[in-house]
Amino acid sequence: MAAAPVWSVDPRTGKQREQVAVEASAQEVDAAVRAAHAARDALADRSVRAAFLRTAADELKAAESTLVEVADAETALGPVRLTGELTRTSYQLRASADIVDEGEFLGVVVNHPDDTATPPIPDLRRYKVPLGVVAVYSASNFPFAFSVPGGDTASALAAGCPVVVKAHPDHPALSELVAKVLRRAADRHGLPDGVLGLVHGFEAGVELIRHPLVAAAGFTGSVRGGRALFDAAAARAVPIPFHGELGSLNPVVVTEAAATERAEAIGAGLAGSMTLGVGQFCVKPGLVLVPTGAAGDGLVKSLTDAVSDTDAGVLLDHRMRDNFVAGVAERAALPDVDSPVTPGSGGEHTVAAGFLTVPAGRLAAQGEHDLLLEECFGPVTVVARYEDESEVRGVLSRLPGNLTATVQLSAEETAGQGRGAEILAELTPLAGRVLVNGWPTGVAVAAAQQHGGPYPATTSTSTSVGGTAIERWLRPVAYQNTPEALLPAELRDGNPLGLPRRFNGALER
């Protein structure tokens, strides 16, 4: 049977643009993984892979106009947004290169023998080594930053792990172009094409997670798809780490004092955050707890005005559009749910932004309104109106894990008066990133970033953004009583590579 074609589709019209490739067979997946496995030694030199990452960043920026044009044709995200995302992606590659050069990620620890300790300590030297081939599953909503050249790929390559990417069907042409750019950068440093493999097709993704030479996987997508791959990773004869970002509601709590103080600003800020990128951000605020009464009413009015002025937009594909229209209709039909601005179809190829309101008490107990506690991908949020603090606590107690949680406080509350600290304590167990008086859309690439949270936000405790994302693709090894001549250079007494390390209990830099 002939392999199924892979088409590039214009989401603005639903029409096919061009055939990009064909879905990879099991044999082709095997060849890509084996080529990646054979490329491991080529990535062993830290200086080479740091240079490769910087060249990749430069090559992406050099090809910006072509890449952005193709990305826009396949995603309808717009040149401004996509240019910014490509800049962010290039920065992320360079930041990963800086981490490689610095070497702290290796976690070097040296202990000389100590016979006076109980029990005695032998000569021990510990550092981290790359896991091996990493499978990366591209995201639909970030065709650069969470796809072929994204954070999973950048951090895996920085760790010394070759990558095989399963392209997302929403932007296959872009995926092919970016893969060529990265391979061109690899070739400039004598690295084989196998350091970056690319496959298309659902079955190829399944074959990839099952391949015995794949050592770990990174995924960004739906709960259903991510959980299936997570289970497959665990069911292997040799289970592997699976770092998946699956779904997040990203709750927001607005205190009564904050609503009284700045209802209009909060409503406008919420509208901007929930409609950003046509509501297709993984950190979109999907549930907002707002007090009843005049202050909360003012916030809802501000939100209504701002969302009403939002133009209809195009989602990444028509399947997502159909799911959004059906999802918001099902939610709007629930008892006591109102639609101050009705979300749904904005036309044959577009969706209209909107929001729903519901009494918070409806969410505090298990029942038919549980659907409102599930992520709805697109430009919609749920505003839950609460009577008192007990209802806030009741709703928060029912939430699953999230990428983010936000609280909007008044000036007095941020100064330590009122329940500010108490609310932060209630939100912290729910999310990997907790915000005060901000909005969660926008994830900075920084050393202190945490983009990951309790399940189902992610399947691990790691981050997929920021400096520590590299830790996902490493494992520690300790050498005991090993002669100096046989030790890796990173672990020798004289520290010939000048690495940050802990030497006999003292931190050296």
C-alpha positions as CSV (number, residue, x, y, z in Angstrom):
1,M,0.0,0.0,0.0
2,A,1.3,3.5,-1.0
3,A,2.4,5.8,1.9
4,A,-0.2,8.4,2.8
5,P,0.7,11.9,1.5
6,V,1.4,14.7,3.9
7,W,-0.2,18.0,2.8
8,S,0.4,21.6,3.8
9,V,-3.0,23.1,4.4
10,D,-4.1,26.8,4.6
11,P,-6.2,27.2,7.7
12,R,-7.7,30.4,6.3
13,T,-9.4,28.5,3.6
14,G,-9.1,24.8,4.5
15,K,-7.5,24.1,1.1
16,Q,-4.4,22.1,0.4
17,R,-1.4,24.1,-0.5
18,E,1.1,21.4,-1.5
19,Q,2.2,17.9,-0.8
20,V,5.2,18.1,1.4
21,A,6.1,14.5,2.1
22,V,4.7,11.1,2.8
23,E,4.0,9.6,6.2
24,A,7.1,7.7,7.4
25,S,7.0,3.9,7.4
26,A,8.3,1.9,10.3
27,Q,11.5,1.2,8.4
28,E,12.0,5.0,7.8
29,V,11.5,5.7,11.5
30,D,14.0,3.0,12.3
31,A,16.5,4.5,9.9
32,A,16.1,8.0,11.4
33,V,16.5,6.7,14.9
34,R,19.6,4.6,14.0
35,A,21.2,7.6,12.2
36,A,20.6,9.7,15.4
37,H,22.0,7.0,17.6
38,A,25.1,6.8,15.3
39,A,25.6,10.6,15.7
40,R,26.0,10.6,19.5
41,D,29.8,10.6,19.5
42,A,29.8,13.6,17.1
43,L,28.0,15.7,19.8
44,A,30.4,14.7,22.6
45,D,32.6,17.8,22.2
46,R,30.9,20.6,24.2
47,S,32.6,23.3,22.2
48,V,31.3,21.9,18.9
49,R,27.7,21.6,20.0
50,A,27.7,25.1,21.5
51,A,29.0,26.4,18.2
52,F,26.4,24.3,16.3
53,L,23.6,25.8,18.4
54,R,24.8,29.4,17.8
55,T,25.1,28.7,14.1
56,A,21.6,27.2,14.0
57,A,20.3,30.4,15.6
58,D,22.1,32.5,13.0
59,E,20.8,30.4,10.2
60,L,17.2,30.6,11.4
61,K,17.4,34.4,11.5
62,A,19.0,34.5,8.1
63,A,16.1,32.5,6.7
64,E,13.5,34.6,8.6
65,S,11.5,36.0,5.7
66,T,11.0,32.6,4.0
67,L,10.3,30.8,7.3
68,V,7.8,33.3,8.5
69,E,6.0,33.4,5.2
70,V,5.6,29.6,5.2
71,A,4.7,29.5,8.9
72,D,1.9,32.1,8.3
73,A,0.6,30.2,5.3
74,E,0.2,27.1,7.4
75,T,-0.9,28.5,10.8
76,A,-2.5,31.9,10.1
77,L,-0.7,33.3,13.2
78,G,0.4,36.4,11.4
79,P,3.9,37.7,10.5
80,V,4.3,39.9,13.6
81,R,3.6,37.1,16.0
82,L,5.7,34.6,14.0
83,T,8.7,36.9,13.6
84,G,8.7,37.4,17.4
85,E,8.5,33.7,18.0
86,L,11.4,33.0,15.6
87,T,13.5,35.6,17.4
88,R,12.6,34.0,20.7
89,T,13.6,30.6,19.3
90,S,16.9,31.9,18.1
91,Y,17.6,33.4,21.5
92,Q,16.7,30.1,23.1
93,L,19.3,28.3,21.0
94,R,22.0,30.8,21.9
95,A,21.0,30.6,25.6
96,S,21.4,26.9,25.4
97,A,24.9,27.3,23.9
98,D,25.9,29.6,26.8
99,I,24.8,26.9,29.2
100,V,26.9,24.3,27.4
101,D,29.9,26.6,27.5
102,E,29.5,27.3,31.2
103,G,29.3,23.6,32.1
104,E,27.5,23.9,35.4
105,F,24.7,21.6,34.0
106,L,27.2,18.7,34.3
107,G,26.9,18.8,38.0
108,V,30.5,17.9,38.7
109,V,31.2,16.7,42.3
110,V,34.5,15.3,43.5
111,N,35.1,13.7,46.9
112,H,38.5,12.5,47.8
113,P,38.8,9.5,50.2
114,D,38.1,10.1,53.8
115,D,38.9,7.1,56.1
116,T,37.8,9.1,59.2
117,A,34.2,9.3,58.1
118,T,31.6,6.7,59.2
119,P,31.4,4.8,57.0
120,P,34.6,5.6,55.2
121,I,34.2,7.5,52.0
122,P,36.1,6.2,48.9
123,D,37.2,8.3,46.0
124,L,34.0,9.4,44.3
125,R,33.5,11.6,41.3
126,R,30.1,12.4,39.8
127,Y,28.8,14.1,36.8
128,K,25.9,13.9,34.3
129,V,26.0,12.2,30.9
130,P,23.5,12.4,28.0
131,L,20.7,9.8,27.8
132,G,20.9,9.2,24.1
133,V,18.4,9.7,21.3
134,V,15.5,12.0,22.2
135,A,12.1,11.9,20.4
136,V,10.5,15.3,20.2
137,Y,6.8,15.7,19.4
138,S,6.1,19.1,17.9
139,A,3.3,21.4,19.1
140,S,0.7,22.9,16.8
141,N,0.4,26.4,18.4
142,F,4.1,27.3,18.4
143,P,5.6,26.3,15.0
144,F,9.0,27.6,16.0
145,A,9.4,27.7,19.8
146,F,7.8,24.3,20.6
147,S,8.4,22.5,17.4
148,V,11.4,21.4,15.2
149,P,13.9,24.1,16.5
150,G,12.1,24.6,19.9
151,G,13.0,24.2,23.5
152,D,12.9,20.4,23.6
153,T,15.3,20.2,20.6
154,A,17.6,22.9,21.8
155,S,17.9,21.5,25.3
156,A,18.4,17.9,24.1
157,L,21.1,18.9,21.6
158,A,22.7,21.0,24.4
159,A,22.8,17.9,26.6
160,G,24.6,16.0,23.8
161,C,21.5,14.1,22.7
162,P,20.6,13.7,19.0
163,V,17.0,14.3,18.2
164,V,14.3,12.8,16.0
165,V,11.3,15.1,15.6
166,K,7.8,14.0,14.8
167,A,6.5,16.9,12.8
168,H,3.1,18.4,13.6
169,P,0.6,18.0,10.7
170,D,-0.4,21.6,11.0
171,H,2.9,22.9,9.7
172,P,4.7,20.1,7.7
173,A,6.2,22.4,5.1
174,L,7.8,24.7,7.7
175,S,9.0,21.6,9.6
176,E,10.9,20.4,6.5
177,L,12.4,23.8,5.9
178,V,13.5,24.3,9.5
179,A,15.0,20.8,9.6
180,K,17.1,21.7,6.5
181,V,18.3,24.9,8.2
182,L,19.4,23.0,11.3
183,R,21.2,20.3,9.3
184,R,22.9,23.0,7.3
185,A,24.2,24.4,10.6
186,A,25.3,21.0,11.7
187,D,27.2,20.4,8.5
188,R,29.1,23.6,9.0
189,H,30.6,22.0,12.2
190,G,31.2,18.6,10.8
191,L,28.2,17.0,12.4
192,P,26.2,14.4,10.5
193,D,22.6,15.0,9.4
194,G,21.5,12.3,11.8
195,V,21.8,14.7,14.8
196,L,18.4,16.0,13.7
197,G,15.9,13.6,12.2
198,L,12.4,14.4,11.0
199,V,9.4,12.1,10.5
200,H,5.7,12.6,9.6
201,G,2.6,10.7,10.4
202,F,0.6,9.5,13.4
203,E,1.9,5.9,13.1
204,A,5.4,7.2,12.8
205,G,4.9,8.9,16.2
206,V,3.8,5.7,17.7
207,E,6.8,3.8,16.2
208,L,9.1,6.5,17.5
209,I,8.1,6.2,21.1
210,R,8.5,2.4,20.9
211,H,11.9,2.3,19.3
212,P,14.4,0.6,21.5
213,L,17.1,3.1,20.7
214,V,15.0,6.1,21.8
215,A,16.1,7.0,25.3
216,A,13.6,9.8,26.2
217,A,10.8,11.9,24.8
218,G,9.4,15.4,24.9
219,F,5.8,16.3,24.0
220,T,3.6,19.3,23.8
221,G,0.0,18.8,23.0
222,S,-3.4,17.4,24.1
223,V,-4.1,15.4,27.3
224,R,-5.4,12.5,25.2
225,G,-2.5,12.3,22.8
226,G,0.2,13.0,25.4
227,R,-1.2,10.4,27.9
228,A,-1.3,7.7,25.1
229,L,2.4,8.4,24.4
230,F,3.2,8.6,28.1
231,D,1.6,5.2,28.7
232,A,3.5,3.7,25.7
233,A,6.8,5.0,27.1
234,A,6.0,3.4,30.4
235,A,4.9,0.1,28.8
236,R,8.1,-0.5,26.9
237,A,10.3,-3.4,27.9
238,V,12.7,-0.7,29.0
239,P,10.6,2.3,30.1
240,I,11.9,5.8,29.2
241,P,11.4,9.3,30.6
242,F,8.5,11.1,29.0
243,H,8.4,14.8,29.5
244,G,4.9,15.8,28.3
245,E,3.0,19.1,28.5
246,L,-0.6,18.0,28.2
247,G,-3.1,20.7,29.2
248,S,-3.8,23.5,31.6
249,L,-6.7,25.7,32.8
250,N,-4.4,28.4,34.3
251,P,-6.8,29.7,37.0
252,V,-6.9,33.3,38.1
253,V,-8.2,34.6,41.4
254,V,-9.3,38.2,41.6
255,T,-9.8,39.5,45.2
256,E,-12.7,41.8,46.0
257,A,-10.2,44.5,46.9
258,A,-8.4,44.2,43.6
259,A,-11.7,44.3,41.7
260,T,-12.8,47.4,43.7
261,E,-9.5,49.1,43.0
262,R,-9.0,48.4,39.3
263,A,-11.9,46.5,37.7
264,E,-11.5,48.1,34.3
265,A,-7.8,47.4,34.0
266,I,-8.2,43.8,35.1
267,G,-11.0,43.2,32.7
268,A,-9.1,44.6,29.8
269,G,-6.0,42.7,30.7
270,L,-7.9,39.5,31.0
271,A,-9.4,40.1,27.5
272,G,-6.0,40.6,26.0
273,S,-4.5,37.5,27.6
274,M,-7.4,35.1,26.8
275,T,-7.6,36.2,23.1
276,L,-3.9,36.5,22.5
277,G,-3.1,34.3,19.5
278,V,-6.8,33.5,19.1
279,G,-6.7,31.9,22.5
280,Q,-4.2,29.2,21.4
281,F,-1.6,29.7,24.1
282,C,-1.0,26.8,26.5
283,V,-1.0,29.4,29.4
284,K,-4.3,31.1,28.4
285,P,-6.3,32.0,31.6
286,G,-9.2,29.6,31.2
287,L,-10.9,30.0,34.6
288,V,-11.2,33.3,36.5
289,L,-12.7,33.6,40.0
290,V,-14.4,37.0,40.3
291,P,-16.4,38.3,43.2
292,T,-20.1,39.0,43.0
293,G,-21.3,42.5,43.6
294,A,-20.6,45.9,42.1
295,A,-16.8,45.5,41.9
296,G,-17.0,42.2,40.1
297,D,-19.8,43.5,37.8
298,G,-17.5,46.4,36.8
299,L,-14.8,43.9,35.9
300,V,-17.2,41.8,33.8
301,K,-18.4,44.9,32.0
302,S,-14.8,45.8,31.1
303,L,-14.2,42.3,29.9
304,T,-17.4,42.4,27.9
305,D,-16.4,45.7,26.2
306,A,-12.9,44.5,25.4
307,V,-13.9,41.0,24.1
308,S,-16.7,42.5,22.0
309,D,-14.1,44.6,20.2
310,T,-12.0,41.5,19.3
311,D,-12.1,40.4,15.7
312,A,-12.9,36.9,14.7
313,G,-9.8,34.8,14.1
314,V,-8.5,31.7,12.4
315,L,-7.5,28.7,14.5
316,L,-4.6,26.5,13.5
317,D,-6.8,24.0,11.6
318,H,-10.5,23.2,10.9
319,R,-10.5,20.3,13.3
320,M,-9.6,22.6,16.2
321,R,-12.2,25.1,14.9
322,D,-14.9,22.5,15.0
323,N,-13.9,21.3,18.4
324,F,-13.9,24.8,19.7
325,V,-17.4,25.6,18.4
326,A,-18.8,22.3,19.7
327,G,-17.0,22.7,23.1
328,V,-18.2,26.2,23.8
329,A,-21.8,25.3,22.8
330,E,-21.8,22.3,25.2
331,R,-20.5,24.5,28.0
332,A,-22.9,27.3,27.3
333,A,-25.9,24.9,27.5
334,L,-25.2,24.0,31.1
335,P,-27.6,25.3,33.8
336,D,-26.8,28.7,35.2
337,V,-24.2,29.4,32.5
338,D,-24.5,32.7,30.8
339,S,-22.7,34.2,27.7
340,P,-22.2,37.9,28.0
341,V,-20.2,37.7,24.8
342,T,-21.1,34.4,23.0
343,P,-18.0,32.5,21.8
344,G,-18.3,30.2,18.8
345,S,-18.3,30.3,15.0
346,G,-17.2,33.6,13.5
347,G,-17.7,32.4,9.9
348,E,-16.9,29.4,7.7
349,H,-13.2,29.5,8.6
350,T,-13.1,31.6,11.8
351,V,-14.1,31.7,15.4
352,A,-15.5,34.5,17.6
353,A,-14.0,35.2,21.0
354,G,-16.3,35.2,24.0
355,F,-16.6,34.2,27.7
356,L,-19.0,32.4,29.9
357,T,-20.1,33.2,33.5
358,V,-21.3,30.7,36.1
359,P,-21.9,30.8,39.9
360,A,-18.7,29.5,41.6
361,G,-20.9,27.3,43.8
362,R,-21.7,25.2,40.7
363,L,-18.0,24.3,40.3
364,A,-17.3,23.6,44.0
365,A,-19.0,20.2,43.9
366,Q,-18.6,17.4,41.4
367,G,-21.3,17.3,38.8
368,E,-22.3,18.2,35.2
369,H,-20.4,21.5,35.5
370,D,-17.1,19.7,35.7
371,L,-16.7,20.3,31.9
372,L,-16.0,24.0,32.8
373,L,-12.9,22.8,34.7
374,E,-11.4,21.3,31.5
375,E,-9.3,23.3,29.0
376,C,-11.1,24.6,25.9
377,F,-8.6,25.4,23.2
378,G,-9.4,28.8,21.7
379,P,-10.5,32.3,22.6
380,V,-12.8,31.6,25.6
381,T,-12.6,31.8,29.3
382,V,-15.0,31.0,32.2
383,V,-15.7,33.6,34.8
384,A,-16.9,32.0,38.1
385,R,-18.6,34.5,40.3
386,Y,-17.9,33.8,44.0
387,E,-19.9,34.9,47.1
388,D,-17.2,34.4,49.7
389,E,-13.7,33.0,50.3
390,S,-15.0,29.6,51.1
391,E,-16.3,29.3,47.5
392,V,-12.9,30.3,46.2
393,R,-11.3,27.6,48.3
394,G,-13.9,25.1,47.2
395,V,-13.2,25.7,43.5
396,L,-9.4,25.7,43.9
397,S,-9.6,22.4,45.8
398,R,-11.2,20.7,42.7
399,L,-8.6,21.9,40.1
400,P,-6.1,19.5,38.6
401,G,-2.5,20.6,38.1
402,N,-1.7,23.6,36.0
403,L,1.2,25.4,34.3
404,T,0.3,28.7,35.9
405,A,-1.9,30.2,38.6
406,T,-2.5,33.9,39.0
407,V,-3.8,36.2,41.7
408,Q,-4.9,39.8,41.2
409,L,-4.4,41.7,44.4
410,S,-5.0,45.3,45.6
411,A,-2.1,47.6,46.5
412,E,-2.7,47.0,50.2
413,E,-2.8,43.2,49.7
414,T,0.5,43.3,47.8
415,A,2.0,45.1,50.8
416,G,1.1,42.1,53.0
417,Q,-2.3,43.1,54.3
418,G,-5.3,40.9,53.7
419,R,-5.3,37.4,52.2
420,G,-2.5,37.8,49.6
421,A,0.0,35.4,51.2
422,E,-2.8,32.9,52.0
423,I,-4.0,32.8,48.4
424,L,-0.5,32.3,47.2
425,A,-0.1,29.4,49.5
426,E,-3.4,27.9,48.1
427,L,-2.2,28.4,44.5
428,T,1.3,27.1,44.9
429,P,0.3,23.4,45.0
430,L,-1.7,23.8,41.8
431,A,0.9,25.2,39.4
432,G,4.6,25.4,38.3
433,R,4.5,29.2,37.9
434,V,2.5,31.5,40.2
435,L,1.9,35.1,39.2
436,V,0.8,38.2,41.1
437,N,-0.9,41.1,39.2
438,G,0.1,39.9,35.8
439,W,-1.1,37.5,33.1
440,P,0.3,34.1,32.3
441,T,0.5,34.4,28.5
442,G,4.2,34.9,27.6
443,V,6.9,32.5,28.9
444,A,10.3,34.1,29.3
445,V,13.4,32.1,28.4
446,A,15.3,32.6,31.6
447,A,17.4,30.6,34.1
448,A,14.7,30.8,36.8
449,Q,11.8,29.9,34.5
450,Q,9.5,26.9,35.3
451,H,7.2,25.9,32.5
452,G,5.7,22.7,33.9
453,G,3.3,21.8,36.7
454,P,1.5,19.0,38.5
455,Y,-0.3,16.5,36.2
456,P,-2.0,16.9,33.8
457,A,-0.1,20.1,33.1
458,T,3.0,18.0,32.7
459,T,4.0,14.4,33.3
460,S,7.2,15.3,35.1
461,T,8.5,17.9,37.6
462,S,10.8,19.4,35.0
463,T,10.6,22.6,32.9
464,S,10.5,22.7,29.1
465,V,11.6,26.4,29.1
466,G,14.7,28.0,30.6
467,G,18.1,26.9,31.6
468,T,17.2,23.8,33.6
469,A,15.3,22.2,30.7
470,I,18.5,20.5,29.8
471,E,18.4,18.4,33.0
472,R,15.6,16.3,31.4
473,W,18.0,14.6,29.0
474,L,20.9,13.8,31.4
475,R,21.6,11.1,34.0
476,P,24.2,11.1,36.8
477,V,27.1,8.7,36.9
478,A,29.6,8.3,39.8
479,Y,33.1,6.8,39.3
480,Q,34.6,5.2,42.4
481,N,38.4,4.7,43.0
482,T,39.1,5.3,39.3
483,P,42.7,6.1,38.4
484,E,43.2,9.6,37.2
485,A,44.3,8.5,33.7
486,L,41.0,6.7,33.2
487,L,38.7,9.5,34.4
488,P,36.8,11.7,32.0
489,A,38.5,15.1,31.8
490,E,35.5,16.7,33.5
491,L,36.3,14.8,36.7
492,R,40.1,15.1,37.0
493,D,41.7,16.8,40.0
494,G,43.3,19.7,38.2
495,N,39.9,20.7,36.6
496,P,41.6,21.0,33.2
497,L,38.3,22.2,31.6
498,G,37.7,24.9,34.2
499,L,34.2,23.7,35.1
500,P,32.1,24.9,38.0
501,R,32.2,22.0,40.5
502,R,31.9,21.0,44.1
503,F,35.4,19.8,45.3
504,N,35.6,18.1,48.7
505,G,32.5,19.9,49.8
506,A,33.6,23.4,48.6
507,L,31.9,25.1,45.6
508,E,34.4,26.1,43.0
509,R,33.8,28.4,40.0
